[in-house]
Amino acid sequence: MISPSMALFLIIITSGLSLLFWLLYQIVLQKKVLRKLLVDNDVFDRTENMADKVEKFLPSSVSTNADDIERKFYSAGFYQFKWAHIYMPAKYTAVLLGFGAIYWSLGDNTDQKQLIAFMCIWLVICISVPDAILNFRIKSLQEKLSGQLPYLLDLLAMCVHTGMTIESSMAYLAKEMRGFDKDLAYMVSRTNDRARIVGLSVALDELYIKVPTNEMRSFVMTLKQSLHYGSSIYGILNTLAADIRNVRLLSLEEKVGKLAAKMSVPLILFIMIPVVILIAAPGIMRMMSGVY
């Protein structure tokens, strides 16, 4: 038998998740309508305002729309991911299935407070862990692209030195670098495609938004200054590549320098203290045996 408190808890959870599914369905439906059909302006504006009012009362992890999720998957390296619109429903479906599994497996033998605690832990895991993994992949990809940027600068400098323009050099490198690094090649190809549509300056700004690191900012600013002032870029690219390598080498040396201080704590805990105990234990034992 389900107690009244447990029934009330399940009703609240079900009602909240039903509201979330309704909101997500409305958001996805609006995006599809905007892409495929021409909708009457008055009706669409009224529906959109109602959805926006509901979104204000929900946390950002719940009210994130399909475009933002698709942008996150793209930044994480999933360039052809087509199922961004089911990401949030899949998370909350996992929450419901987990609640049911926890209740049917532990409901008869576990106290209600412990059961609610298990459900809350499962809720936090289902909501936060997928986003944490996605953010970790985004940061890893940004760090990887920043680390490979000096090689791109060297190749771009050589192409420019042979007489190619920046646009043609990027188009050529996008094809040739697929065997070297597919993520870097896709980044260059995407930037080149956007440059043909909106211009190279705007495409470089979008590139920096996708990879907001110091190395990428230096690369973007260098190309934009060359485009604006018409200066020679061959020597600047070589200098920038060397500077990025030196900065990354200095950061690596800094991490190595901090390693000695970090290793001192486990050295004291696991080596020095046991050695002191081994040295002092025989004398202490003899003193105790003499006293007793």
N, C-alpha and C positions, 0 to 999 in steps of 0.2 A: 504494500500500500504506500502511496505517495503522501507525505505529510503536507499540511497546508502551506508551510513556509517553502518547502521545495517546489510545490506546485506554483506558488506565486513567483518564485525565482525563475522557473522555466517559462512562465508566461511573459515575464519582463524581458528575458533573453530573446524569446521568439519574436516578440513585438519589435524589439530594437533591431534585430537582424532583418525582419521583414521590411522595416523602414529603410534600412541600408540598401537592400536589394532593389526596392522601388526607386530609390534615388539613383543608384548606379544604372538601372535600366533607363531611367529618364535621360540621364546624361548621354549614354551611348546612343539612344534613339535620336536625340537632338543632333549629335554629330553625323549620324547617317543621313538625316534629313537635309542637313546643310550641304552635304557632299553630292547628293543624288537628285534632290527635288527642289523646286521653287515653292516656298511656303509663303502664305499670306503674312505680311509684316506685323500686323496687329496681333494676330493669334500667336505668332512665334515669340514676339516680345513679351507677352503676358506669361506664356509658359516658362520662358527663360528666367524671368524675374522671380517666379515662384520657386524654381529650382535653386536659384542663387540665395533666396532667403532661407531655404532649408539647409543649404550648405554652410551658412554662417554659424549654425549651431552645432556643427559636427567637427571633429578634429581633422587636421589636414591629411592624416593617413587614411581616413575614411572617405573624404570628399574629393580625393584626387581623381581627375578624369582620365579618360583613355589616352588622350594626347600626351599628358604629362608622363603617364606610365610608359607609353611607347617611346618617349624621349629618353627616359631612364634606361630602357632596354637597349636603345641605340647607343647611348653613352657607355653602356657596359659591354659592348661588343657584339650584341645580337642585332645585326644590321637588317636581317630579313624576317624579323619576328612579327607574326601576323595575329597573335592571340593576346595582345595587350588588353583588349576589352574584357577578357574573362579572368584577368589576374585578380582583381578584387573579389569578384564572386567566388573564385576558387578558394581564396583565403577564408572567407566566411563560411563556405560550405565545409571546409576542413574543420572549422570551429564547431559547427553543428554536429558533424560526424564524431568529432572527439568528445563532445559533451554526451552524446548518446552512448558511446563506448565506455566512457568513464562511469556513467550512471548505471548501466546494465552490468558492468563488471564489479563495481565497488559499492553500489547503492545499498545492498542489503547488509553488508558487513562493515561499513564505515560510518563514522559519525557524520552528521550533516555539515558541520563546520569544516571537517577535513575534505569532504566531497566538494564543497564550494571552493575551498582553497585549491584543490586539484584542477577544478574547472577554470579558475582564474589564472592559474599558471599556464594551462593549455591555451587559454585565450591570448595571453601575452606572447607565448611562443609563436602562435600562428600569425599574429599581427606583426611582431617586431623582427623575427628571425629572417623571413624572406626579404624584407627591406634591408636588413643589415648585410645579408649576403650580396644583394644587388649593389648596395653602396660600396662594399668592399671590392667588387669587381670593377666598379667605375673608377675608384681610386687606383687600383692596380693597373688598369688600362691607361689611365692618364700618366702614371709613373713610367710605364713601359714606353709610351709614345715620346715622353720627354727624354728618356734615355736613348732612344734611337734617333732623336732629332739631329745630333751632330753628323751622323752618316748621311742623312737627307741633305743637310747643308753642304757637305762636301760634294755630293753628286750634283746638286743644283748649281754649285759654283762652277764645276767642270762643264756642265751643259751651257751655262751662260758664257763661259770663257771661249767655247767653240763657236759662238755667234747666235745661239738660240735665244729667243725671248723667254721671259719668266713663265708665261702661259704655256708655250710649247714645251718648255723644260718640264713643267709639272705634269703635262699630259704624257710626255715620254716616260717620266719616272713612275707614273701611276701604273703603267703597263709592265715596266721592267722590274719593279720592286715586289711584284706579287709572290715570287719565289723566295724573297728575302724576309719579308714581314707583311702578311696580308692586312693587318690592322693599319700599319703605316701607309701601305699602298691604297687602301680604301679611303683613308683620311685625305691623301693627296688627290685621289680621283674625285672624291666628293667636293673638295675645295675647288678643283678645276671646273667641275660641272656647274657649281654655283657661280663661279666667276664668269662663265659664259652668259648667265642669266641676269645677275644683279651687279656684275663688276667685281674685279679682283679685290678692291678695298673692302667692300661689304662682305665678300666671301672670307677674307682674312679675319674680319671682326667676328663672324660666326664661328670660325675655327677656334678663336681664342675663347669664345663662350663655351664651346664643347670641351676644350682642354685648357682650363684656367690655371696654368703653371707659369712660373717665372721664365723658364726656357722658351715656352711658346709665346709669351708676351714679347720677349726680345726678338724672336723670329718675325712676329707679325709687325712690330714697330719698324724693324729694319726694312722689310719689303715695302711697307707703306711710305716710309721716308724716301726710298729709292724711286717709287712711283711718283711721289709728289715733287721731288726736286730733280729727278732725272739723272742722278749721280750713278757712277759705276758701282756695281754691286759685287763684283768678283772678289775683291779684297775684303770687303765687309763681311761676306758670307764665310770666308776662310777664318777671319778673325773671330767672328761670332761662334763658329764651331769650336775653335780652340778655347775660347773663353768658357763655353758651356762645359767642355771636358775638364777644364781646370776647376771650375766651381763644383762639379760633381766629385772630382777627386778630393777636393778640400772637405766636402761634406762627408765623404767616406773616411778620410783621415780623422775627422772629428768624431765620427762614430767609433772608430777603432780606439781613439784616445779615451773615450768614455767607457770603453769595455773594461779597462783595468779597475776603475772605480766600481763598476757594477759587479765585477767578479769578486771584489773584496768581501761582500756580504756572505755569499755562499762559502767562500774560503774560510771565513771566521767560524761560521756555523757548523760546517761539515768536516773541517780538517783541524783547525787550531783547537777548538773546544774538545773534540775527542782525544787529541794528543795530550792536552793538559790533563784530562781525566785519566788517561792511561798512565801518565807519569806520576800523578799525585795519588792515585788509588791505592797502590801497595803500601805507601807510608801511612796513609790514613787508616787502612785496615789493620796495620800493625799497632798503631796507637790505640785504636778501638779495642783490639784484642788484649793489650796490656792493661787497659782500664777495667775491662770486665773480667 
